[in-house]
Amino acid sequence: MPDRDELQLIQLVREGNHDAFRELVQRHMRQAYNVAFGFLNDHDEADDISQLAFVKVHQNIASFRGESEFATWLHRIVVNLSMTRLRKRKRQILTEVNLHDAESLAGTGEVHSDRIGRTHHLERALHELPTLQRAVVILRHLEGLSTRQVSKILDCSEGTVKTHLHRGLRKMRDRLSFLEHEAFA
């Protein structure tokens, strides 16, 4: 359940109070941005998604029932928008890049990977995960949410969250091991 103060803010937003909405945005914008960035790995896109999420919050605040925390509801919106953006990005890449361009990009990526640090390898391993595994790792480990909160945001069972978390972390570990071995070879 959301805390009483937040429920009052939400009620004020429903009544059209712009200051109350501004307060909700201030409380939750950074977290929304961080979740979006975890998916998209692009500051401009994360900024767009977090702002779009609050537009959706404003448009749909009447549908918030208060059965879960506001942050959980907001995370769900951000995750959905981020996943939609990723799908669009993949479609765009597939239509714009021909096979020759893909081969040349792969060659330069390997050269760069030799020069960059562990942070880049972590980001690379994270962004190579399937979308649901990436979502679980981001929400559970990077955002520090509980398994229950992640299951509500992603609308799946806690067991499913645990399975995707385990598989995602294992894939990241394997990928990091490969990247580190490749860097020293």
Protein Blocks (a to p, Z undefined) as FASTA:
>chain_A
ZZfklmmmmmmmmnopaklmmmmmmmmmmmmmmmmmmmnopaklmmmmmmmmmmmmmmmm
mmpnolacfklmmmmmmmmmmmmmmmmmmmmmmmmpcfklmmmmmmmmmmmmmmpcfklm
mmmmmmmpcfklmmmmmmmmmnopafklmmmmnopafklmmmmmmmmmmmmmmmmmmmmm
mmmZZ
